Amino acid sequence: MRVITSQHYRDYDIITKKIEQLKGAAKVTLPVYHTGMKNEQGQDLYILADGHHTYEAAMELGLEVEFEIKKRPDGLVGEEL
């Protein structure tokens, strides 16, 4: 499983708030969408659906991140996604 993101901008003020909210947490669960595609190493590709700032905060805190696979309501996969 390889998770990618299409959101490149991160607001560090938001990340700082998320860090405060996550202190004491054991792990974080974030939603991802399956793209129906694989990378060059043969891993299934998933897109982080929501929680980009939470993900960054979890990484800063060294928290385990678990991904929950969701179906897109519009059914998009592949290049269309």
PANU-830565 format. One record per residue: x, y, z of N, C-alpha, C in turn. Coordinates in steps of 0.1 Angstrom, whole numbers, padded with zeros to 4 digits, always signed. Example, Ala and Ser with C-alpha at 12.3 -4.5 7.8 and 13.67 -1.06 7.14 Angstrom:
2
+0132-0057+0078+0123-0045+0078+0132-0033+0078 +0128-0022+0071+0137-0011+0071+0129+0000+0079 
//
This chain:
81
+0009-0012+0000+0000+0000+0000+0009+0012+0000 +0007+0021-0009+0014+0034-0010+0003+0045-0010 +0004+0054+0000-0006+0065+0001+0001+0077-0005 -0007+0084-0014-0002+0096-0020-0012+0107-0017 -0008+0120-0019-0017+0131-0016-0017+0141-0028 -0027+0148-0030-0028+0158-0040-0027+0172-0034 -0027+0173-0021-0026+0186-0014-0012+0189-0010 -0006+0198-0017+0008+0201-0014+0010+0212-0004 +0000+0221-0002+0001+0232+0007-0003+0227+0021 +0005+0230+0031+0002+0227+0045+0003+0240+0053 -0007+0243+0061-0007+0255+0070-0002+0250+0083 +0010+0255+0087+0017+0251+0099+0009+0255+0111 +0001+0265+0111-0008+0269+0122-0018+0258+0125 -0023+0252+0114-0033+0241+0116-0026+0229+0121 -0014+0226+0116-0006+0214+0120-0003+0216+0135 +0001+0228+0140+0004+0230+0154-0009+0227+0162 -0020+0231+0158-0033+0229+0166-0036+0214+0166 -0033+0207+0155-0036+0192+0154-0026+0185+0163 -0014+0190+0164-0004+0184+0173-0009+0184+0187 -0014+0196+0191-0020+0197+0205-0032+0188+0207 -0040+0186+0197-0052+0178+0198-0048+0163+0199 -0037+0159+0193-0033+0145+0192-0024+0141+0203 -0019+0150+0211-0010+0146+0222-0017+0136+0231 -0011+0125+0234-0017+0114+0242-0023+0103+0234 -0025+0106+0221-0032+0096+0213-0022+0084+0210 -0027+0072+0208-0018+0061+0204-0016+0060+0189 -0027+0063+0182-0026+0062+0167-0037+0071+0161 -0036+0073+0148-0045+0081+0141-0051+0073+0129 -0064+0073+0126-0070+0066+0115-0074+0077+0105 -0070+0075+0092-0073+0085+0082-0079+0078+0070 -0089+0084+0063-0095+0078+0051-0087+0079+0039 -0086+0068+0031-0080+0068+0018-0089+0062+0007 -0087+0067-0005-0094+0061-0017-0085+0052-0025 -0089+0041-0029-0081+0032-0038-0082+0038-0052 -0070+0039-0058-0070+0045-0072-0072+0035-0083 -0071+0022-0079-0072+0012-0090-0059+0011-0098 -0048+0018-0093-0036+0018-0100-0025+0012-0091 -0013+0009-0097-0001+0005-0089+0011+0013-0093 +0020+0015-0083+0032+0022-0087+0042+0012-0093 +0054+0018-0096+0064+0010-0103+0069-0003-0095 +0067-0002-0082+0071-0013-0074+0060-0024-0072 +0048-0021-0078+0037-0030-0078+0028-0028-0066 +0030-0017-0058+0021-0014-0047+0009-0008-0051 -0003-0012-0045-0015-0005-0048-0014+0010-0043 -0019+0019-0052-0019+0033-0048-0032+0038-0042 -0031+0045-0032-0043+0051-0025-0041+0066-0024 -0051+0074-0024-0051+0088-0022-0056+0092-0008 -0049+0100-0001-0054+0104+0012-0066+0113+0009 -0077+0109+0014-0090+0117+0012-0092+0129+0020 -0088+0128+0032-0089+0139+0042-0080+0137+0053 -0076+0148+0060-0067+0147+0071-0052+0150+0068 -0050+0158+0058-0036+0160+0054-0028+0167+0066 -0034+0176+0073-0028+0183+0084-0026+0173+0096 -0037+0165+0098-0036+0155+0109-0025+0145+0106 -0023+0141+0094-0012+0132+0090+0001+0138+0094 +0003+0151+0090+0016+0158+0093+0018+0159+0108 +0008+0162+0115+0009+0163+0130+0013+0149+0136 +0006+0139+0131+0009+0125+0136+0024+0121+0133 +0029+0125+0121+0043+0122+0118+0052+0129+0127 +0049+0142+0130+0057+0150+0139+0058+0144+0153 +0046+0138+0157+0045+0132+0171+0050+0117+0171 +0053+0112+0159+0057+0098+0159+0046+0088+0161 +0033+0092+0158+0022+0083+0160+0020+0073+0149 +0015+0062+0152+0011+0052+0142-0001+0058+0134 +0000+0056+0121-0011+0061+0112-0017+0049+0106 -0030+0047+0108-0037+0036+0101-0046+0042+0091 -0047+0035+0079-0055+0040+0068-0068+0032+0067 -0079+0039+0066-0092+0032+0064-0096+0034+0049 -0098+0023+0042-0101+0024+0028-0116+0027+0026 -0118+0038+0019-0132+0042+0016-0135+0042+0001 -0147+0040-0003-0151+0041-0017-0155+0055-0020 -0151+0060-0031-0155+0074-0034-0170+0073-0038 -0178+0083-0034-0192+0083-0037-0195+0084-0052 -0186+0091-0059-0187+0092-0074-0181+0081-0082 -0175+0071-0075-0169+0060-0081-0157+0062-0090 -0151+0074-0089-0139+0077-0097-0127+0068-0093 -0119+0063-0103-0107+0056-0100-0097+0060-0111 -0085+0056-0110-0075+0058-0121-0072+0073-0124 -0069+0076-0136-0066+0089-0140-0077+0099-0137 -0089+0095-0138-0101+0104-0135-0100+0109-0121 -0096+0100-0112-0095+0103-0098-0085+0114-0096 
//
